[in-house]
Amino acid sequence: MKTILHKADTRGYADHGWLKSYHTFSFAGYQNPERMNFGMLRVLNDDVVQPKMGFGTHPHQNMEIISIPLKGALSHKDNMGNKRAIEVDEVQVMSAGTGLTHSEFNDSKTEEVNFLQLWILPEEMSVEPNYEQRKFPKEGRKNKLQTVVAPKDKLEGDALPISQQAFIYRSDLEKGKTLAISPQSSNNGLYVFNVSGNFKVADVELLDRDAIGIHDVDEVEIFAKVDSELIIIEVPMS
């Protein structure tokens, strides 16, 4: 088993006033040659957007983009005709493929929006752009894994499709409970991100916003020391 620990306070940070963003991996003004990616996971940003502010229209190409709101609602608009708000318990995926443009905005006059945005490198280049979002009820992840994203050729349940052999799981683990997970492929690694709480994985204790990447392993056990919310990103390592 190989591991890499990313403590919350080692992330890059940018304060733009309207946007406060923590970067797990190199992004924009934060460049760290030792923090470029974990396998095919290229970006994990923890963003807080102020009321009545947001990201203007901007392009993406050949990237799998996943947004997971943790607080508030983020309005989305793109050149494919999609215009919707993304809310807590929902997940949004975009396969940028040959190219798309979109904007994201916090319509609230009083409440911040906090969301995670992930970029995963695609296994196919220049696919037709695709957008989907779906609500995943909390009861579906209580003390178990809830698959919210899966490869488009291996969809299971209500999982949203992306163009990569990658999976994203959510779980709300109660104090004292244990969760076991095995990678779907020997080439895949697991990136475990602590949204909130305190749990132990691979003999390492993770606190709020800590994360650990694990690969070359058959199974990983996660033990919750307190009620905890976690996200697991399973990606090919090469």
Helices and strands as residue ranges (DSSP letters): E 2-6, G 8-10, E 12-15, E 19-23, E 41-49, E 54-60, E 64-71, E 73-78, E 83-87, E 90-95, E 100-105, E 113-120, E 130-135, G 138-141, E 146-151, E 160-162, E 167-173, E 178-181, E 188-196, E 199-201, E 204-206, E 211-215, E 220-224, E 228-236
